[in-house]
């Protein structure tokens, strides 16, 4: 019997049990083996029930953002955001490949999530007051600490964004970046002409054909744009950071059980790095570690997975499938990748050069 059939059967039993005798909790398997969905917590999540019945996670992603969400030459989805989707699929379905990647735009991403066309929004989306309080979504956790900046041709010899008075600025329409530009230029007594584009990819194309003087977006997106330029060395990211952009995983607001599942899958990846658990040593750590938090995280000590509707090995599967946070970062966007991004704010809180990355304790 396949994992998905087991999961579907357990969920059906839980649903029926709500009308009669309470369903028995499925026993927790050894890490990385069977995948039963357990406890009443699973029955409370409409999204988890839909994901299990479908056998795939529908994950909303950028249409084409190098390093974060893009198709390679073979048509395979790759990137930082893609790996986060795969981690959730591994935790919830036991199969990191059980993901349907759905390209979404800045304009339709929230609507797609609210309408149930995607289960998880992993596209670069800033956690803001208006979105959290007014648009029917919840944010399960910050996956990447970013900020808005400017990409310019090195030939312009710009030292600061304060030299951009009167500039034409390419920016993605329908994004917080457009509003941030207005605030920044107004606050500094400068003028500019916005050159709006429907997507990051289109904004990059206009910039590359000199339809604008500079490109403004999240710095991660600027590094992505520079990495695919015909001559990356001819472009520079200015030192100015004009906003805070906490890029977070978003879910529907009416499913707190699903929010917890996504949140603690992300936290597991961060804790994996902090505790030294990697995709290569996760099996050894589960077998030999005596550290209590490692044992709880990897499901050796039982009783935690059921709190989010899964078995105790959910974090084991996520880390085994995609690696811990550091592995995901370095593989896709780190200093050794074409984007050449430093950890910066995305370093662990206790790193030699501390960042903001911090997960609550697993206890």
N, C-alpha and C positions, 0 to 999 in steps of 0.2 A: 504494500500500500504506500502511495507517495506521501511526502510530507504534507502537501496541500490538502490531500484527501483527509489525512488525520486531523489537520487544523480545522477544515470545514466541518467534519463530524463532531469535533469537540464543541465548536461554536453553535452548531445546530442543537446539540444536547443542552447547552447552556440556555439557549433561547427558549426551548421547550420547558426547561426546568423552571423558568420564571412563572409558568402557569401551573406548575405542579410541584413535585418533590424536587428539592434543590439538587442540581447535578453534582456528581462527585468530582473533586479536583484531580486533574491528570497528574500522574507522578512526574517529577522532574527527571529528565534524562541526564546522562553524562554529557559534558560540554561538547558541542559540535555534532551531536548525533541526531536524535529524533526531535521533532518540533511540535509539541502539543501547545495549544493556547490554553491557558489555565485561568481559573477563578472567575468570579462574577465581574471582575474589572473588565475582562475581555467582552463579556456580554453587554456591558454598558457603552461600548464604543461602536457607534454606527459605522465609522470609517474603517475600523479594523475588520468588522464583519464584511464590509464591501470589498476590502482588499483581499481577504482570505477567499471569499466566494469567487472573485475574479482571478485569483492566483497571481496577480501582479500589482505592483504599486505604480500609480500614475503620478509622476513627479514633474512639476513644471520647472523648466530650465531656460536659460538664455538661448537664443537661436544660434549664436556663434560668437563666443568670447574665448579667445585663445587662453589656455591655462585653466579656465574655469568651466566652460561648457561648450564643447565643439565636437564635430565629427572628424575623425582622422581620415587618411587617404583610403581606408577600407570601409568607411562609413560607420565606424564604431565610435560611440559616444565616449569622450574622455574629459577629465578635468576635475578640479577641486569640488565643485558643486555636484558633479556626477558621482564622485566617490561618496559624498554624503547621502545621496539617494540610495546608492548601493548598500551602504551600511544599514540604513533603515530597513531595506528589503531583506538583508541577511538576518537582522534581529527579528523581524516580524514574520518572515516566510521561510527562513532557513536557506535562502537562495539569493545571493547578491545580484544575480542576473535577471531576477524576476521583476524587472522595472520597465515600464513604458515611459520613455522620456518624451515629454510634451513641450515643444517650444512655445513660449509665451512672450508677449510684448509688455512694455511698461504700461500701456493703456489697458490691456485685458487681463493681466495677471491676477489681480484681486478678484475680479468678476469670475474668472475661471475657477478660482479656489472656492469662492462662496457658492457657485453653482454646482459644485461637486464634480467638475470635469477633471480636476486634479486633486490628489489626496494630500500633497505636500508641495509647497512652493519653495524651491531651492534656488531660484533665480535671484541674482543680486537685488535685494530689497531691503531698504533701510528701515529699521525699527523706529517709528516716529509716534508722537502722541496721537495725531489725527488718524493714522492707520490702526493703531492699537485700540483706541477708544471709539472710533467712529465708523469703521469699515467692515465690522463683522469678522475680524481675524484675530488670532492670537499669535504671539511670537514665542516659539519654543526654546529659543536660545540664540545668542550671538555666535555666529560661526566664523566671522571675519571682521576685525576692527579696521575700518577704512576712513577715508576723508576725501573730499573733493579737491581737485587740483587742476593744473593746466599743462598740456603738452604743446610745445612750440618747436619750430625749426631752429636748430642751433645757429643758423646763419643770421637770425634776427638779433642775436647777442643780448637776449633779455636776461636780466638778473632777478626780476621780481614781477609778480602779477600787477603791481602798482604802476608798471610802465605800459599797461594795456589800454589806456584811455583812448576811446574811439575805435577799438579793435572789433573785428568780426569774430564771433565766438561760436563754433559748432557745439551743439548740445543736443542730447536726446530729448525729444518732446515727451510730455507726460511723466517726467521724472522729477524727483526732488532737486536734481541738479539745476534745472531751469530756474526754479524759485531761488535757489542759493545764489545764482549769478546775480539776479536782480538785487538781492539783499547786499551782496558784497560790493558791487559797483556803486550802489546808492550810498552805502555807509562810508565809502571812501571818496565820494564826490566825483566819481568817474562815469563816463558814458560808454556804452557798447552796443553793438548790433547783434542780436541773437540770430543764429542760422540753425533753425530747428531741423532735426532729422527723426525719422520714425523709429530708428534703432541705433544701437551702438555701432553696428557694422556700417550703416548708412552714414552716420556722422563721421566715422573714420574715412570712408571713401571721399566725402566732400572735403575733408581736411587734406587728404593726400593729393587731391587735384587742385589744391589751393583755392577752394571755394570759401575758405575762412582763414583767419590768421592763426588762431589757436583752437585746440580742442579741449573742452572742459568736461570732466566726468570723474567718477571715483578713481583714485590713483591706481588701484588694481586694474581698472579698465584701460587706463592710459598706458600702463605697462604692457597690457595685452595688445593694444593698438600699435605700440612701438615695436613689439616683437615680430609683428607680421608686416611691417613696413618694408619697402624695397631696400632701404638702407637705414636700419635702426640707429646707427651711429650718428645720423644727421638730425636726430630729434632728441629733445631734452625735456624732462619733467621739471617744471619750475619748483622752487622750494616751498612756495606758499601752499598751505592747507587751509581752505576757507570754510570747512564744515566738519562736523562729526557724522560719520556714516556707519553705524553699527549694522552690518549686513547679517540678517537673521533668517532662520528657517521659520516659515509661516504656515499655520494650519487654520482650519475653521474654528470659530469661537465657540461653537455649540458642542464640542466634543472634548472635554477635559481629559478623558482617559487616553485619547489619541495624542493629545498635547504632551502628556506625561511620557508616553512611549517614545515620541520623537525627541523630547528634551533629554531623556536619560540615555538614549542611544548616542546623541551628541556628547553628553557629559562623559560617557564611557570612553569615547575616543580621546578626549582630553585627559581623563584620569589614566588611560593607558600610557600616554606619554609620561605623565608625572610619576607613575609607578614603575616605569621601565618595561611595560608589557608591549611587545611588538607583534607584527604578523608572523615573524619567524620564531619567536620564543614562547608564544602564547600557550602552546601545549605543554611545554616544559614548566612554565610558570604555574599552570593549573595543577600540575602533578607534584611539583616540588616546593613551591613557595610556602613559607610559614607566616608571611605577612598577612594579618587579618583582613586588611582592606583588599589586597590582591585576591585572596580566597573568596571574599564576598563578591567582588567584581566579576570574577570568572565563573561563578556558579558552583564552586567547590563547597561553600557553606550555603545551605539551601534557605529559601524563604524570601527572596528578594524579587525575582522575576515576576512572580504572581501579582505583585503590587501594581504592575503596569500591564497585566494581562498576558504575560509571556512566561516561558519556563526560565529557569535560573541561568541558562547558558546564553541568553540573548547577547550580552556584551562580548562573550567569548567569540561568538559567530561574527559580530560586527568587526572586531579587531582582526580576527583571522582573515576576513574577506578583503579588507581595504587598508589595514594597518591603523596605527594610532594617529593622533592629530599631526604629529611631526612628520610621519611618513607620508601622509596625504599632502601636507603643505610642500615638503621638499620635492616630491615627485612631480607636482603639477605647476607650482609657481615659485619655488624657492630659488636660492642663489645659483643652483646648478641647472635650472630650467631656462628656457628662452626669456622668461619674464624677469629673472634675476632679482626677485623681491627678497628683501631681508625680513626676518621675523618681526622686528620692530614691536609695535603694540600687540602683535599676535604671538609674542613669546610668552612662555609660562610665567606666572606671577613670581615664581622662585628661581627663575633662570639667572645665570650670571649677569645678563643684561635684562632685567625684569620687564615683562610686558603686562598686559591686562588679562591674559587668558587664565581662567580660574573656573574650576568646577566644584560644586558642593561635595562634601564627603559622601562616600558610598557606605552608609551605615543606617 
